[in-house]
Amino acid sequence: MSGPVDLVHLARYTGGDSELNAEILKLFETQASDLVAQLQSLLEAGDVKGWHAIHHSLKGAARGIGAFALADAAAAAETLDPCANLGQASAALDTLKQRAEAVQEFIEGYLAR
């Protein structure tokens, strides 16, 4: 993999169709942005169940498009209890946000081609 999204992995599902890649990446970009925003609210509210569920969803979606570093960050944060360890959960969310931003920038570059 050379960037935040493994296009070879994505091509296994899309046959390398650039229009289909673009459509899937646009959908992921919107979904990921919404999920990351929800995570901040869940952290602040101390919603452990929601925290786990959103990380799980993000992990699966990221793996689906080949955003493995983002998926790994979601997997690591998914196991945390934001109520029991707010500092660790906050740090994990910061890492996740950085990786999500890298994926978003990659997608924007891909779509601009």
C-alpha positions in Angstrom: 0.0 0.0 0.0 1.3 3.4 -0.9 -1.2 5.7 0.7 -4.1 6.0 3.1 -6.3 3.9 0.8 -5.1 0.7 -0.9 -6.6 1.1 -4.4 -5.5 -2.5 -5.3 -7.7 -3.8 -2.5 -10.6 -1.6 -3.6 -10.2 -2.8 -7.2 -10.8 -6.4 -6.0 -14.4 -5.3 -5.4 -14.8 -2.8 -8.2 -12.8 -4.4 -11.0 -10.7 -1.2 -11.1 -13.6 0.8 -12.5 -12.6 4.4 -11.7 -16.2 5.6 -11.7 -17.3 2.9 -9.2 -14.2 3.6 -7.1 -15.1 7.3 -7.0 -18.7 6.5 -6.0 -17.6 4.2 -3.2 -15.0 6.6 -2.0 -17.5 9.5 -2.0 -19.9 7.4 0.1 -17.2 6.4 2.5 -16.0 10.0 2.9 -19.5 11.1 3.9 -20.0 8.2 6.2 -16.6 8.5 7.9 -17.1 12.2 8.5 -20.4 11.6 10.1 -19.1 8.7 12.2 -16.1 10.6 13.5 -18.3 13.6 14.4 -20.6 11.2 16.4 -17.6 9.8 18.2 -16.7 13.2 19.7 -20.2 13.5 21.0 -20.2 10.0 22.4 -16.9 10.6 24.1 -18.2 13.7 25.7 -21.5 11.9 26.8 -19.6 8.9 28.1 -21.8 6.6 25.9 -19.8 3.4 26.0 -22.2 1.3 23.9 -22.4 4.0 21.2 -18.6 4.4 21.3 -18.1 0.7 20.6 -20.8 0.5 17.9 -19.5 3.5 15.9 -15.9 2.3 16.0 -17.0 -1.1 14.9 -18.9 0.4 11.9 -16.0 2.7 11.0 -13.6 -0.2 11.2 -15.6 -2.4 8.8 -16.2 0.4 6.3 -12.5 1.5 6.3 -11.4 -2.1 5.8 -13.8 -2.4 2.9 -12.2 0.4 0.9 -8.7 -0.5 1.9 -8.1 2.3 4.5 -6.3 -0.1 6.8 -4.5 2.5 9.0 -7.9 4.1 9.8 -9.4 0.7 10.4 -6.6 -0.2 12.8 -7.1 3.0 14.7 -10.9 2.3 14.9 -10.1 -1.3 16.1 -7.8 0.0 18.8 -10.3 2.6 20.1 -13.2 0.2 19.9 -12.0 -1.8 22.9 -11.6 1.3 25.1 -14.1 2.4 27.7 -14.3 6.2 27.4 -15.8 6.4 30.9 -13.1 4.4 32.6 -10.2 6.0 30.8 -11.1 9.3 29.2 -7.5 10.3 28.5 -6.7 7.1 26.6 -10.0 7.4 24.7 -9.3 11.0 23.8 -5.9 10.1 22.5 -7.3 7.3 20.5 -9.9 9.6 19.0 -7.2 12.1 18.1 -5.3 9.4 16.3 -8.4 8.2 14.5 -9.2 11.8 13.4 -5.7 12.2 12.0 -6.0 9.0 10.0 -9.5 9.9 8.8 -8.2 13.3 7.6 -5.4 11.6 5.7 -8.1 9.3 4.0 -10.3 12.3 3.3 -7.3 14.1 1.6 -6.5 11.0 -0.4 -10.1 10.7 -1.5 -10.3 14.4 -2.5 -7.1 14.0 -4.6 -8.5 10.9 -6.2 -11.8 12.6 -7.1 -10.0 15.6 -8.5 -8.3 13.5 -11.2 
